[in-house]
Amino acid sequence: METTFNLKHIIDQIVKEKGIDRNIVVEALEQAVLTAANKKFRNTRDLEAHYNPEVGEVELFEFVTVVDEVQDSYKEIDMEEAREIDPDVEVGDSLGMKLDASGFTRIAAQTAKQVIIQKVREAERETIFNEFKDRIGELVTGVVRRFEKGDLVVDLGRAEAVLSHKEQAPREVYRQGDRVKTLITDIRMTPKGPQIVLSRTHPGVLAKLFEAEVPEIAEGIVEIKAVVREPGSRAKIAVYSHDSDVDPVGACVGMRGSRVQNVVSELRGEKIDIIPWSEDAARFACNALQPAVVSKVYIDDENRSMEIIVADDQLSLAIGKKGQNVRLAAKLTGWRIDIKSETTAAEAELLQYSSYDGATEEVAEEAAEEAPQAVEAAGEVVAEEQAEV
């Protein structure tokens, strides 16, 4: 009775701890006993193993074929001997006889144990793979367990995942035991089991963090239209509200900036520009270049490019440090953006005007003299428009 109880207890324990289907565990036990038996009998007999849940043990059966004349004593039995076991058998019938499974040697028992371990490991790997393959794109929290050549091995509870060096944001430093939020970007089956790939640099990390912080996004009232990042430095996120009474930018910023500040803290100080999305490409580009103020926009739909004119004192702000602002704006909008100052644009326009056929040197000189006045007048018009707004 003790052996029976232990076997049932072992099955229940494996199912509970590993989260594996009971049928898989039972199949592993049957296969283990069958492997051990075949090793003992050197594969000379036709054997089958079946788990009996009523008695809680794996029963072993040997099958032989009823014949008139026995040629293989391991797989055949003559009619006279067969009818002593079952009076109703006929020639050609398959007769099953229960064997005593308690006579296995220590080696056979060890083989059974190894088969069980292997089967359980394979089932566990399959279970983990099936669980995480549907979680790609999900933000998860894990614990840093160890370092492998610059990569982090992160414990996600039921499985370990890899946060490679290139998927870590610059200047982020982790220690063993630190908790880290990451995005599941991929999962693939390897000979060593499922490999879960994580990222801290993917744009989806920013989107999921805002989704967790902003109820309006989670409820679908505010939609994230586009996200671009230069991890660890700056990011832009374009948002749109499906409710005219809800300001998408205000919803993401939160009371006194609490919501966006939580996201910034999680990304270790990465600056975030929240941009109102617009169907109008020109308006969207102007929004994307914030905090710079745009004066004019010239669109080339065929080449999907824009020439944007800004005031002289706004040029460096529009371009950003090492071109970061305009680079992110171009990625966010999907348009090629060329930025010029009002002075440069006016000079280019005058140069183009003076190169027209029939233009005299006198006209060109007059135009050149009027250029500073034209730039000044343009600046006044822009200032008036901004004042009206």
KETI-687733 format. One record per residue (C-alpha): y, x, z; residue in three letters; residue number from 1. Coordinates in nm, 2 decimals, padded with zeros to 4 digits. Layout:
residues N
<v = Y; u = X; w = Z; r = Ala; k = NUM> .
...
//
This chain:
residues 389
<v = 00.00; u = 00.00; w = 00.00; r = Met; k = 1> .
<v = 00.23; u = 00.29; w = 00.08; r = Glu; k = 2> .
<v = 00.20; u = 00.43; w = -00.28; r = Thr; k = 3> .
<v = 00.27; u = 00.09; w = -00.43; r = Thr; k = 4> .
<v = 00.58; u = 00.04; w = -00.22; r = Phe; k = 5> .
<v = 00.71; u = 00.39; w = -00.30; r = Asn; k = 6> .
<v = 00.67; u = 00.34; w = -00.68; r = Leu; k = 7> .
<v = 00.86; u = 00.01; w = -00.66; r = Lys; k = 8> .
<v = 01.12; u = 00.17; w = -00.44; r = His; k = 9> .
<v = 01.16; u = 00.46; w = -00.69; r = Ile; k = 10> .
<v = 01.21; u = 00.23; w = -00.98; r = Ile; k = 11> .
<v = 01.47; u = 00.02; w = -00.79; r = Asp; k = 12> .
<v = 01.65; u = 00.34; w = -00.68; r = Gln; k = 13> .
<v = 01.67; u = 00.48; w = -01.03; r = Ile; k = 14> .
<v = 01.80; u = 00.15; w = -01.18; r = Val; k = 15> .
<v = 02.07; u = 00.12; w = -00.91; r = Lys; k = 16> .
<v = 02.19; u = 00.48; w = -00.90; r = Glu; k = 17> .
<v = 02.17; u = 00.56; w = -01.28; r = Lys; k = 18> .
<v = 02.26; u = 00.21; w = -01.40; r = Gly; k = 19> .
<v = 01.97; u = 00.22; w = -01.64; r = Ile; k = 20> .
<v = 01.78; u = -00.08; w = -01.77; r = Asp; k = 21> .
<v = 01.46; u = -00.14; w = -01.57; r = Arg; k = 22> .
<v = 01.25; u = -00.17; w = -01.89; r = Asn; k = 23> .
<v = 01.35; u = 00.19; w = -01.98; r = Ile; k = 24> .
<v = 01.24; u = 00.32; w = -01.64; r = Val; k = 25> .
<v = 00.91; u = 00.14; w = -01.66; r = Val; k = 26> .
<v = 00.85; u = 00.27; w = -02.02; r = Glu; k = 27> .
<v = 00.92; u = 00.62; w = -01.89; r = Ala; k = 28> .
<v = 00.67; u = 00.58; w = -01.61; r = Leu; k = 29> .
<v = 00.40; u = 00.45; w = -01.86; r = Glu; k = 30> .
<v = 00.47; u = 00.74; w = -02.10; r = Gln; k = 31> .
<v = 00.45; u = 00.99; w = -01.81; r = Ala; k = 32> .
<v = 00.11; u = 00.87; w = -01.70; r = Val; k = 33> .
<v = -00.01; u = 00.86; w = -02.05; r = Leu; k = 34> .
<v = 00.11; u = 01.21; w = -02.12; r = Thr; k = 35> .
<v = -00.06; u = 01.34; w = -01.81; r = Ala; k = 36> .
<v = -00.38; u = 01.16; w = -01.89; r = Ala; k = 37> .
<v = -00.39; u = 01.29; w = -02.25; r = Asn; k = 38> .
<v = -00.33; u = 01.64; w = -02.12; r = Lys; k = 39> .
<v = -00.62; u = 01.60; w = -01.87; r = Lys; k = 40> .
<v = -00.86; u = 01.47; w = -02.14; r = Phe; k = 41> .
<v = -00.72; u = 01.70; w = -02.41; r = Arg; k = 42> .
<v = -00.63; u = 01.41; w = -02.64; r = Asn; k = 43> .
<v = -00.99; u = 01.33; w = -02.70; r = Thr; k = 44> .
<v = -00.97; u = 00.96; w = -02.59; r = Arg; k = 45> .
<v = -00.78; u = 00.65; w = -02.70; r = Asp; k = 46> .
<v = -00.57; u = 00.57; w = -02.39; r = Leu; k = 47> .
<v = -00.30; u = 00.32; w = -02.30; r = Glu; k = 48> .
<v = -00.09; u = 00.30; w = -01.98; r = Ala; k = 49> .
<v = 00.07; u = -00.03; w = -01.85; r = His; k = 50> .
<v = 00.28; u = -00.09; w = -01.54; r = Tyr; k = 51> .
<v = 00.15; u = -00.37; w = -01.33; r = Asn; k = 52> .
<v = 00.45; u = -00.52; w = -01.14; r = Pro; k = 53> .
<v = 00.23; u = -00.73; w = -00.91; r = Glu; k = 54> .
<v = 00.06; u = -00.42; w = -00.76; r = Val; k = 55> .
<v = 00.34; u = -00.18; w = -00.83; r = Gly; k = 56> .
<v = 00.13; u = 00.08; w = -01.01; r = Glu; k = 57> .
<v = 00.07; u = 00.22; w = -01.36; r = Val; k = 58> .
<v = -00.28; u = 00.13; w = -01.48; r = Glu; k = 59> .
<v = -00.46; u = 00.35; w = -01.73; r = Leu; k = 60> .
<v = -00.70; u = 00.20; w = -01.98; r = Phe; k = 61> .
<v = -00.95; u = 00.37; w = -02.22; r = Glu; k = 62> .
<v = -01.04; u = 00.19; w = -02.54; r = Phe; k = 63> .
<v = -01.36; u = 00.24; w = -02.73; r = Val; k = 64> .
<v = -01.50; u = 00.08; w = -03.04; r = Thr; k = 65> .
<v = -01.84; u = -00.10; w = -03.03; r = Val; k = 66> .
<v = -02.09; u = 00.04; w = -03.28; r = Val; k = 67> .
<v = -02.46; u = 00.04; w = -03.36; r = Asp; k = 68> .
<v = -02.49; u = 00.42; w = -03.36; r = Glu; k = 69> .
<v = -02.25; u = 00.64; w = -03.16; r = Val; k = 70> .
<v = -02.10; u = 00.94; w = -03.35; r = Gln; k = 71> .
<v = -01.80; u = 01.01; w = -03.12; r = Asp; k = 72> .
<v = -01.89; u = 00.95; w = -02.76; r = Ser; k = 73> .
<v = -01.52; u = 00.97; w = -02.65; r = Tyr; k = 74> .
<v = -01.41; u = 00.68; w = -02.88; r = Lys; k = 75> .
<v = -01.73; u = 00.48; w = -02.95; r = Glu; k = 76> .
<v = -01.98; u = 00.29; w = -02.74; r = Ile; k = 77> .
<v = -02.32; u = 00.14; w = -02.85; r = Asp; k = 78> .
<v = -02.39; u = -00.23; w = -02.84; r = Met; k = 79> .
<v = -02.63; u = -00.22; w = -02.55; r = Glu; k = 80> .
<v = -02.40; u = -00.03; w = -02.31; r = Glu; k = 81> .
<v = -02.10; u = -00.24; w = -02.42; r = Ala; k = 82> .
<v = -02.28; u = -00.57; w = -02.34; r = Arg; k = 83> .
<v = -02.34; u = -00.45; w = -01.99; r = Glu; k = 84> .
<v = -01.96; u = -00.45; w = -01.95; r = Ile; k = 85> .
<v = -01.88; u = -00.76; w = -02.16; r = Asp; k = 86> .
<v = -02.18; u = -00.98; w = -02.28; r = Pro; k = 87> .
<v = -01.97; u = -01.14; w = -02.56; r = Asp; k = 88> .
<v = -01.87; u = -00.82; w = -02.75; r = Val; k = 89> .
<v = -01.97; u = -00.77; w = -03.11; r = Glu; k = 90> .
<v = -01.99; u = -00.46; w = -03.34; r = Val; k = 91> .
<v = -01.64; u = -00.35; w = -03.44; r = Gly; k = 92> .
<v = -01.47; u = -00.49; w = -03.13; r = Asp; k = 93> .
<v = -01.24; u = -00.27; w = -02.92; r = Ser; k = 94> .
<v = -01.34; u = -00.26; w = -02.56; r = Leu; k = 95> .
<v = -01.09; u = -00.16; w = -02.29; r = Gly; k = 96> .
<v = -01.20; u = -00.01; w = -01.96; r = Met; k = 97> .
<v = -00.98; u = 00.07; w = -01.67; r = Lys; k = 98> .
<v = -00.98; u = 00.43; w = -01.55; r = Leu; k = 99> .
<v = -00.91; u = 00.57; w = -01.21; r = Asp; k = 100> .
<v = -00.56; u = 00.73; w = -01.24; r = Ala; k = 101> .
<v = -00.58; u = 00.90; w = -00.90; r = Ser; k = 102> .
<v = -00.79; u = 01.19; w = -01.02; r = Gly; k = 103> .
<v = -00.51; u = 01.36; w = -01.21; r = Phe; k = 104> .
<v = -00.46; u = 01.73; w = -01.12; r = Thr; k = 105> .
<v = -00.14; u = 01.87; w = -00.99; r = Arg; k = 106> .
<v = -00.04; u = 02.00; w = -01.33; r = Ile; k = 107> .
<v = -00.09; u = 01.65; w = -01.48; r = Ala; k = 108> .
<v = 00.13; u = 01.50; w = -01.20; r = Ala; k = 109> .
<v = 00.40; u = 01.76; w = -01.27; r = Gln; k = 110> .
<v = 00.38; u = 01.67; w = -01.64; r = Thr; k = 111> .
<v = 00.43; u = 01.31; w = -01.55; r = Ala; k = 112> .
<v = 00.73; u = 01.40; w = -01.34; r = Lys; k = 113> .
<v = 00.89; u = 01.60; w = -01.62; r = Gln; k = 114> .
<v = 00.85; u = 01.32; w = -01.87; r = Val; k = 115> .
<v = 01.01; u = 01.07; w = -01.63; r = Ile; k = 116> .
<v = 01.30; u = 01.31; w = -01.57; r = Ile; k = 117> .
<v = 01.35; u = 01.36; w = -01.95; r = Gln; k = 118> .
<v = 01.33; u = 00.99; w = -02.03; r = Lys; k = 119> .
<v = 01.57; u = 00.90; w = -01.75; r = Val; k = 120> .
<v = 01.81; u = 01.17; w = -01.87; r = Arg; k = 121> .
<v = 01.80; u = 01.05; w = -02.23; r = Glu; k = 122> .
<v = 01.85; u = 00.69; w = -02.12; r = Ala; k = 123> .
<v = 02.14; u = 00.79; w = -01.90; r = Glu; k = 124> .
<v = 02.31; u = 00.98; w = -02.19; r = Arg; k = 125> .
<v = 02.26; u = 00.68; w = -02.42; r = Glu; k = 126> .
<v = 02.41; u = 00.45; w = -02.15; r = Thr; k = 127> .
<v = 02.71; u = 00.67; w = -02.11; r = Ile; k = 128> .
<v = 02.77; u = 00.70; w = -02.48; r = Phe; k = 129> .
<v = 02.75; u = 00.32; w = -02.53; r = Asn; k = 130> .
<v = 02.99; u = 00.27; w = -02.24; r = Glu; k = 131> .
<v = 03.26; u = 00.51; w = -02.35; r = Phe; k = 132> .
<v = 03.24; u = 00.46; w = -02.73; r = Lys; k = 133> .
<v = 03.42; u = 00.13; w = -02.68; r = Asp; k = 134> .
<v = 03.68; u = 00.29; w = -02.46; r = Arg; k = 135> .
<v = 03.84; u = 00.52; w = -02.72; r = Ile; k = 136> .
<v = 04.22; u = 00.47; w = -02.69; r = Gly; k = 137> .
<v = 04.20; u = 00.38; w = -02.32; r = Glu; k = 138> .
<v = 04.40; u = 00.56; w = -02.05; r = Leu; k = 139> .
<v = 04.17; u = 00.69; w = -01.77; r = Val; k = 140> .
<v = 04.22; u = 00.87; w = -01.45; r = Thr; k = 141> .
<v = 03.99; u = 01.16; w = -01.36; r = Gly; k = 142> .
<v = 03.96; u = 01.46; w = -01.13; r = Val; k = 143> .
<v = 03.98; u = 01.82; w = -01.25; r = Val; k = 144> .
<v = 03.64; u = 01.98; w = -01.16; r = Arg; k = 145> .
<v = 03.64; u = 02.32; w = -01.33; r = Arg; k = 146> .
<v = 03.79; u = 02.54; w = -01.60; r = Phe; k = 147> .
<v = 03.61; u = 02.66; w = -01.91; r = Glu; k = 148> .
<v = 03.80; u = 02.91; w = -02.13; r = Lys; k = 149> .
<v = 04.13; u = 02.73; w = -02.08; r = Gly; k = 150> .
<v = 03.97; u = 02.38; w = -02.12; r = Asp; k = 151> .
<v = 03.95; u = 02.14; w = -01.83; r = Leu; k = 152> .
<v = 03.64; u = 01.96; w = -01.73; r = Val; k = 153> .
<v = 03.74; u = 01.62; w = -01.59; r = Val; k = 154> .
<v = 03.52; u = 01.40; w = -01.38; r = Asp; k = 155> .
<v = 03.56; u = 01.03; w = -01.48; r = Leu; k = 156> .
<v = 03.31; u = 00.90; w = -01.23; r = Gly; k = 157> .
<v = 03.00; u = 00.83; w = -01.44; r = Arg; k = 158> .
<v = 03.06; u = 01.11; w = -01.68; r = Ala; k = 159> .
<v = 03.24; u = 01.44; w = -01.73; r = Glu; k = 160> .
<v = 03.50; u = 01.48; w = -02.01; r = Ala; k = 161> .
<v = 03.68; u = 01.77; w = -02.17; r = Val; k = 162> .
<v = 04.06; u = 01.82; w = -02.19; r = Leu; k = 163> .
<v = 04.09; u = 02.11; w = -02.43; r = Ser; k = 164> .
<v = 04.37; u = 02.36; w = -02.41; r = His; k = 165> .
<v = 04.55; u = 02.23; w = -02.72; r = Lys; k = 166> .
<v = 04.54; u = 01.88; w = -02.59; r = Glu; k = 167> .
<v = 04.73; u = 01.98; w = -02.27; r = Gln; k = 168> .
<v = 05.10; u = 01.94; w = -02.26; r = Ala; k = 169> .
<v = 05.30; u = 02.27; w = -02.25; r = Pro; k = 170> .
<v = 05.40; u = 02.39; w = -01.90; r = Arg; k = 171> .
<v = 05.15; u = 02.15; w = -01.73; r = Glu; k = 172> .
<v = 04.94; u = 02.34; w = -01.47; r = Val; k = 173> .
<v = 04.64; u = 02.19; w = -01.30; r = Tyr; k = 174> .
<v = 04.43; u = 02.30; w = -01.01; r = Arg; k = 175> .
<v = 04.07; u = 02.21; w = -00.91; r = Gln; k = 176> .
<v = 04.07; u = 01.86; w = -00.74; r = Gly; k = 177> .
<v = 04.40; u = 01.74; w = -00.91; r = Asp; k = 178> .
<v = 04.40; u = 01.39; w = -01.04; r = Arg; k = 179> .
<v = 04.51; u = 01.36; w = -01.41; r = Val; k = 180> .
<v = 04.57; u = 01.06; w = -01.64; r = Lys; k = 181> .
<v = 04.44; u = 01.12; w = -01.99; r = Thr; k = 182> .
<v = 04.37; u = 00.93; w = -02.31; r = Leu; k = 183> .
<v = 04.01; u = 00.90; w = -02.45; r = Ile; k = 184> .
<v = 04.05; u = 01.01; w = -02.81; r = Thr; k = 185> .
<v = 03.69; u = 01.06; w = -02.92; r = Asp; k = 186> .
<v = 03.32; u = 01.06; w = -02.80; r = Ile; k = 187> .
<v = 03.04; u = 01.23; w = -02.99; r = Arg; k = 188> .
<v = 02.67; u = 01.29; w = -02.91; r = Met; k = 189> .
<v = 02.57; u = 01.65; w = -02.88; r = Thr; k = 190> .
<v = 02.23; u = 01.81; w = -02.79; r = Pro; k = 191> .
<v = 02.36; u = 01.84; w = -02.43; r = Lys; k = 192> .
<v = 02.46; u = 01.48; w = -02.42; r = Gly; k = 193> .
<v = 02.77; u = 01.27; w = -02.50; r = Pro; k = 194> .
<v = 03.09; u = 01.47; w = -02.51; r = Gln; k = 195> .
<v = 03.41; u = 01.27; w = -02.42; r = Ile; k = 196> .
<v = 03.73; u = 01.42; w = -02.56; r = Val; k = 197> .
<v = 04.06; u = 01.37; w = -02.37; r = Leu; k = 198> .
<v = 04.42; u = 01.42; w = -02.46; r = Ser; k = 199> .
<v = 04.76; u = 01.45; w = -02.28; r = Arg; k = 200> .
<v = 04.96; u = 01.52; w = -02.60; r = Thr; k = 201> .
<v = 04.86; u = 01.21; w = -02.80; r = His; k = 202> .
<v = 05.13; u = 00.95; w = -02.86; r = Pro; k = 203> .
<v = 04.90; u = 00.69; w = -02.73; r = Gly; k = 204> .
<v = 04.94; u = 00.84; w = -02.38; r = Val; k = 205> .
<v = 05.30; u = 00.74; w = -02.38; r = Leu; k = 206> .
<v = 05.23; u = 00.40; w = -02.52; r = Ala; k = 207> .
<v = 04.96; u = 00.33; w = -02.26; r = Lys; k = 208> .
<v = 05.18; u = 00.45; w = -01.97; r = Leu; k = 209> .
<v = 05.46; u = 00.21; w = -02.08; r = Phe; k = 210> .
<v = 05.20; u = -00.07; w = -02.11; r = Glu; k = 211> .
<v = 05.09; u = -00.01; w = -01.76; r = Ala; k = 212> .
<v = 05.45; u = 00.00; w = -01.62; r = Glu; k = 213> .
<v = 05.60; u = -00.28; w = -01.83; r = Val; k = 214> .
<v = 05.45; u = -00.63; w = -01.78; r = Pro; k = 215> .
<v = 05.63; u = -00.76; w = -02.09; r = Glu; k = 216> .
<v = 05.44; u = -00.51; w = -02.30; r = Ile; k = 217> .
<v = 05.10; u = -00.60; w = -02.14; r = Ala; k = 218> .
<v = 05.18; u = -00.97; w = -02.20; r = Glu; k = 219> .
<v = 05.27; u = -00.92; w = -02.56; r = Gly; k = 220> .
<v = 05.64; u = -01.02; w = -02.53; r = Ile; k = 221> .
<v = 05.76; u = -00.67; w = -02.61; r = Val; k = 222> .
<v = 05.57; u = -00.48; w = -02.88; r = Glu; k = 223> .
<v = 05.56; u = -00.10; w = -02.92; r = Ile; k = 224> .
<v = 05.62; u = -00.04; w = -03.29; r = Lys; k = 225> .
<v = 05.61; u = 00.34; w = -03.31; r = Ala; k = 226> .
<v = 05.58; u = 00.64; w = -03.08; r = Val; k = 227> .
<v = 05.65; u = 01.01; w = -03.16; r = Val; k = 228> .
<v = 05.63; u = 01.30; w = -02.92; r = Arg; k = 229> .
<v = 05.69; u = 01.67; w = -02.89; r = Glu; k = 230> .
<v = 05.48; u = 01.70; w = -02.58; r = Pro; k = 231> .
<v = 05.64; u = 01.83; w = -02.27; r = Gly; k = 232> .
<v = 05.99; u = 01.82; w = -02.43; r = Ser; k = 233> .
<v = 06.10; u = 01.49; w = -02.58; r = Arg; k = 234> .
<v = 05.97; u = 01.16; w = -02.72; r = Ala; k = 235> .
<v = 06.10; u = 00.85; w = -02.89; r = Lys; k = 236> .
<v = 05.95; u = 00.51; w = -02.86; r = Ile; k = 237> .
<v = 06.05; u = 00.21; w = -03.08; r = Ala; k = 238> .
<v = 06.02; u = -00.13; w = -02.92; r = Val; k = 239> .
<v = 06.07; u = -00.49; w = -03.04; r = Tyr; k = 240> .
<v = 06.09; u = -00.82; w = -02.85; r = Ser; k = 241> .
<v = 05.93; u = -01.14; w = -02.97; r = His; k = 242> .
<v = 06.15; u = -01.33; w = -02.73; r = Asp; k = 243> .
<v = 06.52; u = -01.34; w = -02.80; r = Ser; k = 244> .
<v = 06.59; u = -01.38; w = -02.43; r = Asp; k = 245> .
<v = 06.42; u = -01.05; w = -02.35; r = Val; k = 246> .
<v = 06.59; u = -00.72; w = -02.42; r = Asp; k = 247> .
<v = 06.31; u = -00.48; w = -02.52; r = Pro; k = 248> .
<v = 06.49; u = -00.16; w = -02.42; r = Val; k = 249> .
<v = 06.60; u = -00.31; w = -02.08; r = Gly; k = 250> .
<v = 06.25; u = -00.42; w = -02.01; r = Ala; k = 251> .
<v = 06.12; u = -00.07; w = -02.07; r = Cys; k = 252> .
<v = 06.40; u = 00.10; w = -01.87; r = Val; k = 253> .
<v = 06.35; u = -00.13; w = -01.57; r = Gly; k = 254> .
<v = 06.58; u = -00.19; w = -01.27; r = Met; k = 255> .
<v = 06.79; u = 00.12; w = -01.22; r = Arg; k = 256> .
<v = 06.55; u = 00.30; w = -01.46; r = Gly; k = 257> .
<v = 06.25; u = 00.27; w = -01.23; r = Ser; k = 258> .
<v = 06.00; u = 00.19; w = -01.51; r = Arg; k = 259> .
<v = 06.09; u = 00.47; w = -01.75; r = Val; k = 260> .
<v = 06.13; u = 00.71; w = -01.46; r = Gln; k = 261> .
<v = 05.77; u = 00.65; w = -01.35; r = Asn; k = 262> .
<v = 05.66; u = 00.74; w = -01.71; r = Val; k = 263> .
<v = 05.88; u = 01.05; w = -01.71; r = Val; k = 264> .
<v = 05.74; u = 01.16; w = -01.38; r = Ser; k = 265> .
<v = 05.38; u = 01.12; w = -01.51; r = Glu; k = 266> .
<v = 05.47; u = 01.33; w = -01.81; r = Leu; k = 267> .
<v = 05.62; u = 01.60; w = -01.59; r = Arg; k = 268> .
<v = 05.98; u = 01.55; w = -01.70; r = Gly; k = 269> .
<v = 05.94; u = 01.48; w = -02.07; r = Glu; k = 270> .
<v = 06.26; u = 01.32; w = -02.20; r = Lys; k = 271> .
<v = 06.21; u = 00.97; w = -02.35; r = Ile; k = 272> .
<v = 06.44; u = 00.79; w = -02.59; r = Asp; k = 273> .
<v = 06.38; u = 00.41; w = -02.60; r = Ile; k = 274> .
<v = 06.48; u = 00.28; w = -02.94; r = Ile; k = 275> .
<v = 06.53; u = -00.09; w = -03.05; r = Pro; k = 276> .
<v = 06.32; u = -00.14; w = -03.36; r = Trp; k = 277> .
<v = 06.47; u = -00.31; w = -03.67; r = Ser; k = 278> .
<v = 06.34; u = -00.42; w = -04.01; r = Glu; k = 279> .
<v = 06.66; u = -00.28; w = -04.16; r = Asp; k = 280> .
<v = 06.57; u = 00.08; w = -04.24; r = Ala; k = 281> .
<v = 06.93; u = 00.20; w = -04.21; r = Ala; k = 282> .
<v = 06.99; u = 00.03; w = -03.88; r = Arg; k = 283> .
<v = 06.66; u = 00.16; w = -03.74; r = Phe; k = 284> .
<v = 06.75; u = 00.52; w = -03.85; r = Ala; k = 285> .
<v = 07.09; u = 00.49; w = -03.67; r = Cys; k = 286> .
<v = 06.91; u = 00.37; w = -03.36; r = Asn; k = 287> .
<v = 06.65; u = 00.65; w = -03.39; r = Ala; k = 288> .
<v = 06.93; u = 00.91; w = -03.40; r = Leu; k = 289> .
<v = 07.07; u = 00.80; w = -03.06; r = Gln; k = 290> .
<v = 07.25; u = 00.92; w = -02.86; r = Pro; k = 291> .
<v = 07.45; u = 01.04; w = -03.17; r = Ala; k = 292> .
<v = 07.69; u = 00.78; w = -03.34; r = Val; k = 293> .
<v = 07.64; u = 00.74; w = -03.72; r = Val; k = 294> .
<v = 07.94; u = 00.68; w = -03.95; r = Ser; k = 295> .
<v = 07.77; u = 00.61; w = -04.29; r = Lys; k = 296> .
<v = 07.42; u = 00.58; w = -04.43; r = Val; k = 297> .
<v = 07.32; u = 00.63; w = -04.80; r = Tyr; k = 298> .
<v = 06.96; u = 00.52; w = -04.89; r = Ile; k = 299> .
<v = 06.74; u = 00.64; w = -05.17; r = Asp; k = 300> .
<v = 06.46; u = 00.38; w = -05.17; r = Asp; k = 301> .
<v = 06.27; u = 00.55; w = -05.46; r = Glu; k = 302> .
<v = 06.23; u = 00.88; w = -05.27; r = Asn; k = 303> .
<v = 06.23; u = 00.71; w = -04.93; r = Arg; k = 304> .
<v = 06.51; u = 00.93; w = -04.81; r = Ser; k = 305> .
<v = 06.85; u = 00.89; w = -04.64; r = Met; k = 306> .
<v = 07.17; u = 01.08; w = -04.62; r = Glu; k = 307> .
<v = 07.34; u = 01.01; w = -04.29; r = Ile; k = 308> .
<v = 07.71; u = 01.10; w = -04.22; r = Ile; k = 309> .
<v = 07.83; u = 01.16; w = -03.87; r = Val; k = 310> .
<v = 08.16; u = 01.26; w = -03.72; r = Ala; k = 311> .
<v = 08.20; u = 01.64; w = -03.69; r = Asp; k = 312> .
<v = 08.17; u = 01.63; w = -03.31; r = Asp; k = 313> .
<v = 07.85; u = 01.43; w = -03.34; r = Gln; k = 314> .
<v = 07.67; u = 01.66; w = -03.58; r = Leu; k = 315> .
<v = 07.51; u = 01.89; w = -03.32; r = Ser; k = 316> .
<v = 07.41; u = 01.58; w = -03.11; r = Leu; k = 317> .
<v = 07.25; u = 01.41; w = -03.41; r = Ala; k = 318> .
<v = 07.05; u = 01.72; w = -03.51; r = Ile; k = 319> .
<v = 06.95; u = 01.81; w = -03.16; r = Gly; k = 320> .
<v = 06.83; u = 02.14; w = -03.01; r = Lys; k = 321> .
<v = 06.65; u = 02.33; w = -03.29; r = Lys; k = 322> .
<v = 06.66; u = 02.01; w = -03.50; r = Gly; k = 323> .
<v = 06.44; u = 01.82; w = -03.25; r = Gln; k = 324> .
<v = 06.64; u = 01.49; w = -03.25; r = Asn; k = 325> .
<v = 06.65; u = 01.45; w = -03.63; r = Val; k = 326> .
<v = 06.29; u = 01.56; w = -03.67; r = Arg; k = 327> .
<v = 06.17; u = 01.30; w = -03.42; r = Leu; k = 328> .
<v = 06.39; u = 01.03; w = -03.58; r = Ala; k = 329> .
<v = 06.24; u = 01.11; w = -03.92; r = Ala; k = 330> .
<v = 05.88; u = 01.08; w = -03.79; r = Lys; k = 331> .
<v = 05.97; u = 00.76; w = -03.61; r = Leu; k = 332> .
<v = 06.12; u = 00.59; w = -03.91; r = Thr; k = 333> .
<v = 05.89; u = 00.74; w = -04.17; r = Gly; k = 334> .
<v = 06.20; u = 00.84; w = -04.39; r = Trp; k = 335> .
<v = 06.33; u = 01.18; w = -04.49; r = Arg; k = 336> .
<v = 06.67; u = 01.22; w = -04.32; r = Ile; k = 337> .
<v = 06.95; u = 01.45; w = -04.43; r = Asp; k = 338> .
<v = 07.24; u = 01.47; w = -04.19; r = Ile; k = 339> .
<v = 07.60; u = 01.58; w = -04.28; r = Lys; k = 340> .
<v = 07.93; u = 01.59; w = -04.10; r = Ser; k = 341> .
<v = 08.22; u = 01.39; w = -04.24; r = Glu; k = 342> .
<v = 08.41; u = 01.71; w = -04.33; r = Thr; k = 343> .
<v = 08.11; u = 01.85; w = -04.52; r = Thr; k = 344> .
<v = 08.05; u = 01.52; w = -04.70; r = Ala; k = 345> .
<v = 08.42; u = 01.49; w = -04.80; r = Ala; k = 346> .
<v = 08.42; u = 01.84; w = -04.94; r = Glu; k = 347> .
<v = 08.10; u = 01.78; w = -05.13; r = Ala; k = 348> .
<v = 08.25; u = 01.46; w = -05.27; r = Glu; k = 349> .
<v = 08.57; u = 01.63; w = -05.38; r = Leu; k = 350> .
<v = 08.37; u = 01.91; w = -05.53; r = Leu; k = 351> .
<v = 08.16; u = 01.66; w = -05.73; r = Gln; k = 352> .
<v = 08.48; u = 01.48; w = -05.83; r = Tyr; k = 353> .
<v = 08.65; u = 01.80; w = -05.95; r = Ser; k = 354> .
<v = 08.35; u = 01.89; w = -06.16; r = Ser; k = 355> .
<v = 08.37; u = 01.57; w = -06.37; r = Tyr; k = 356> .
<v = 08.44; u = 01.62; w = -06.75; r = Asp; k = 357> .
<v = 08.81; u = 01.61; w = -06.83; r = Gly; k = 358> .
<v = 08.92; u = 01.69; w = -06.47; r = Ala; k = 359> .
<v = 09.22; u = 01.93; w = -06.48; r = Thr; k = 360> .
<v = 09.29; u = 02.21; w = -06.25; r = Glu; k = 361> .
<v = 09.60; u = 02.03; w = -06.13; r = Glu; k = 362> .
<v = 09.39; u = 01.72; w = -06.03; r = Val; k = 363> .
<v = 09.15; u = 01.93; w = -05.85; r = Ala; k = 364> .
<v = 09.43; u = 02.10; w = -05.65; r = Glu; k = 365> .
<v = 09.58; u = 01.77; w = -05.56; r = Glu; k = 366> .
<v = 09.24; u = 01.64; w = -05.45; r = Ala; k = 367> .
<v = 09.19; u = 01.95; w = -05.23; r = Ala; k = 368> .
<v = 09.53; u = 01.90; w = -05.07; r = Glu; k = 369> .
<v = 09.45; u = 01.54; w = -04.99; r = Glu; k = 370> .
<v = 09.10; u = 01.62; w = -04.85; r = Ala; k = 371> .
<v = 09.21; u = 01.68; w = -04.48; r = Pro; k = 372> .
<v = 09.41; u = 01.35; w = -04.49; r = Gln; k = 373> .
<v = 09.11; u = 01.17; w = -04.63; r = Ala; k = 374> .
<v = 08.89; u = 01.31; w = -04.35; r = Val; k = 375> .
<v = 09.15; u = 01.21; w = -04.09; r = Glu; k = 376> .
<v = 09.18; u = 00.86; w = -04.24; r = Ala; k = 377> .
<v = 08.80; u = 00.82; w = -04.24; r = Ala; k = 378> .
<v = 08.79; u = 00.93; w = -03.87; r = Gly; k = 379> .
<v = 09.06; u = 00.66; w = -03.79; r = Glu; k = 380> .
<v = 08.86; u = 00.39; w = -03.96; r = Val; k = 381> .
<v = 08.54; u = 00.48; w = -03.77; r = Val; k = 382> .
<v = 08.73; u = 00.49; w = -03.45; r = Ala; k = 383> .
<v = 08.88; u = 00.14; w = -03.52; r = Glu; k = 384> .
<v = 08.53; u = 00.00; w = -03.60; r = Glu; k = 385> .
<v = 08.38; u = 00.14; w = -03.28; r = Gln; k = 386> .
<v = 08.67; u = 00.00; w = -03.08; r = Ala; k = 387> .
<v = 08.61; u = -00.35; w = -03.24; r = Glu; k = 388> .
<v = 08.24; u = -00.32; w = -03.14; r = Val; k = 389> .
//
